[in-house]
Amino acid sequence: MFIGHYAAGFALKAVERKASLGVLFLAAQFVDILYFILVPLGIERLNMVENYTAVNHMELLYYPYSHSLLAAFLWGVIAYGLWRFFPWFKRERRHSVAVVVGLAVLSHWFIDFLVHTADMPLLGDDGVKVGFGLWNNFSLTVMGEISLLLAAVFYYVKRTKPKGKWGGTAVWIFTLLMVGVYLMTVMAPFDPAITPDIASYGGLVLYFLFGAAAFWIDRFRNGA
């Protein structure tokens, strides 16, 4: 998924309103951020194949360090530890915030399971690989991602209060922007000039831009 992962960020922010929405956005996409760093380094691999699935042109070849269930669990534990035991927050906030940050990281694997083909390893690359394969159905994938995001945004808006003149509209503008970018990506024609490295860099730019926007949105909602 793409924008479907941000549903976890919005929902977890609504549950633990002391957490940063920007941090949760980056945590929810951490697995893909790591993947798109490791691909140009030659540690993990992807291939560009026209219409590999109904919604993208990426054949995900090798990514046990980022996308295996074991790796996702370990990265989630590490994220929890960073927010639990390092002095980012006052002591009374650390555990609850750390839990939702760790869950945001782990959520990526389970949301990906719904859409990926059977290419997601449970342990290592030589072991069992799973994936429900929703990416093979364009309509269900698009409707599912958008519906998941919108449900989470409604929950987030219900659980937080606007502040300032942008408090009531900024989150919806941002949501529409995310949906628009998503629709452009899934409908983009295959371009043979886009290499795996270029696709990785483009993904990283989008993830960090959306993360920065989420930090900005947090300024206009009173969550704590």
C-alpha positions in Angstrom: 0.0 0.0 0.0 0.9 3.7 -0.1 -1.6 6.1 1.5 -3.2 3.2 3.3 -0.2 3.1 5.6 -0.9 6.6 6.8 -4.3 5.4 8.1 -2.2 3.8 10.9 -0.6 7.1 11.6 -3.8 9.0 11.9 -5.5 6.2 14.0 -2.6 5.8 16.4 -2.4 9.6 16.9 -6.1 9.6 17.8 -5.4 6.8 20.3 -2.3 8.5 21.9 -2.7 12.2 21.3 0.7 13.0 22.9 2.4 11.3 20.0 3.6 13.3 17.0 1.6 12.8 13.8 4.8 13.4 11.8 6.7 10.8 13.8 3.9 8.3 13.3 3.8 9.0 9.6 7.5 8.3 9.3 7.2 5.2 11.5 4.3 3.8 9.5 6.5 4.1 6.3 9.8 3.2 8.0 9.8 -0.3 6.3 9.6 1.2 2.9 12.0 4.1 3.7 14.5 1.4 4.7 13.8 -0.6 1.6 14.3 2.4 -0.7 17.6 3.2 1.1 18.9 -0.4 0.8 18.0 -0.8 -2.9 20.4 1.8 -4.2 23.0 0.3 -1.9 22.6 -3.0 -3.6 21.5 -4.8 -0.3 17.9 -5.3 -1.3 16.5 -5.5 -4.8 13.6 -4.6 -7.0 13.0 -4.6 -10.7 10.8 -2.4 -12.9 8.4 -4.5 -15.0 5.5 -2.9 -17.0 2.2 -3.8 -15.4 3.7 -6.2 -12.9 0.5 -5.8 -11.0 -2.6 -3.8 -11.7 -1.5 -0.8 -9.7 2.3 -0.7 -10.0 5.3 -1.6 -12.1 7.6 -2.8 -9.3 8.7 -6.4 -8.9 9.9 -6.7 -5.4 12.7 -9.2 -5.6 14.6 -9.4 -2.4 13.9 -7.5 0.9 14.2 -9.7 4.0 15.9 -7.0 6.0 13.0 -4.5 5.6 9.9 -6.5 4.7 10.0 -9.8 6.5 7.7 -10.3 9.4 10.6 -11.0 11.7 12.4 -7.8 10.5 9.2 -5.7 10.9 8.8 -7.0 14.5 12.4 -6.2 15.3 12.3 -2.7 13.8 9.1 -2.1 15.8 10.8 -3.2 19.0 13.8 -0.9 18.3 11.4 2.0 17.6 9.7 1.3 20.9 13.0 1.2 22.7 14.2 4.5 21.2 11.0 6.3 22.4 10.8 4.5 25.7 14.3 4.8 27.0 15.8 7.9 25.4 14.8 11.3 26.8 12.7 12.5 23.9 9.7 13.0 26.2 8.8 13.6 29.9 8.9 10.3 31.8 5.2 10.0 32.1 4.7 10.1 28.3 7.4 7.7 27.2 5.7 4.3 27.5 2.4 5.1 25.8 4.1 7.2 23.0 6.7 4.4 22.5 4.0 1.8 22.1 2.2 3.6 19.3 5.4 4.4 17.5 6.4 0.7 17.7 2.9 -0.3 16.5 3.1 2.1 13.6 6.3 0.5 12.4 4.9 -3.0 12.8 1.6 -2.1 11.1 3.3 -1.7 7.8 3.8 -5.4 7.4 0.2 -6.3 8.1 -1.2 -3.7 5.8 1.3 -4.7 3.1 0.2 -8.3 3.5 -3.3 -7.4 2.1 -2.0 -6.0 -1.1 1.3 -7.6 -2.0 1.7 -10.7 -4.1 3.2 -13.7 -2.3 6.6 -12.1 -2.0 6.7 -11.1 1.6 9.0 -13.4 3.7 8.0 -14.4 7.2 11.6 -15.0 8.3 14.3 -15.0 5.6 14.2 -14.9 1.8 14.5 -18.6 1.5 11.5 -19.3 3.7 7.8 -19.0 3.4 6.5 -15.9 1.6 3.0 -14.6 1.8 0.7 -11.9 0.4 -3.0 -11.7 -0.2 -2.5 -10.1 -3.7 -5.0 -7.3 -3.7 -2.7 -5.4 -6.0 -3.9 -7.6 -8.8 -7.3 -5.9 -8.6 -7.1 -2.2 -9.4 -10.5 -1.1 -8.2 -10.4 -3.0 -4.9 -6.9 -1.7 -4.2 -7.7 1.9 -4.9 -11.1 1.9 -3.0 -9.5 0.0 -0.1 -6.6 2.4 0.3 -8.7 5.5 0.1 -11.5 4.1 2.3 -8.9 3.1 5.0 -7.3 6.5 4.9 -10.6 8.4 5.1 -11.9 6.3 8.0 -8.7 7.0 10.0 -8.8 10.7 9.2 -12.4 10.9 10.4 -11.4 9.1 13.6 -8.4 11.5 14.0 -10.6 14.6 13.5 -13.2 13.2 16.0 -10.5 12.7 18.7 -8.6 15.9 18.3 -9.7 19.6 18.4 -8.8 22.3 15.8 -6.8 25.3 16.9 -6.1 28.4 14.9 -7.7 29.4 11.6 -6.3 26.3 9.8 -7.4 23.8 12.4 -10.5 22.7 10.7 -9.3 22.6 7.1 -5.6 21.8 7.0 -6.1 18.1 7.6 -8.7 17.8 4.8 -6.5 19.7 2.4 -3.7 17.4 3.2 -5.9 14.3 2.8 -7.1 15.4 -0.6 -3.5 16.1 -1.6 -2.5 12.6 -0.5 -5.4 11.0 -2.5 -4.5 13.0 -5.6 -0.8 12.0 -5.4 -1.8 8.4 -4.9 -4.1 8.4 -7.9 -1.4 9.8 -10.1 1.0 7.1 -9.0 -1.3 4.2 -9.6 -2.4 5.5 -13.0 1.1 6.5 -14.2 2.1 4.7 -17.4 5.3 2.6 -17.4 8.4 4.7 -18.1 11.5 2.6 -19.1 13.7 5.5 -18.0 12.7 5.0 -14.4 15.3 2.6 -12.9 15.0 0.9 -9.5 17.3 3.6 -8.0 15.2 6.4 -9.5 12.0 4.8 -8.2 13.7 4.5 -4.8 14.7 8.1 -4.6 11.2 9.2 -5.7 9.6 7.1 -3.0 11.9 8.6 -0.4 11.1 12.1 -1.5 7.3 11.5 -1.2 7.7 9.8 2.2 9.6 12.7 3.7 7.4 15.3 2.2 4.3 13.6 3.6 6.1 13.3 7.0 7.0 17.0 7.0 3.4 17.9 6.1 2.2 15.7 9.0 4.4 17.7 11.4 2.8 20.8 10.0 -0.7 19.4 10.4 0.0 18.7 14.1 0.4 22.4 14.7 -3.3 23.0 14.0 -4.8 20.1 16.0 -4.9 20.1 19.8 -4.3 16.4 20.5 -2.6 16.4 23.9 
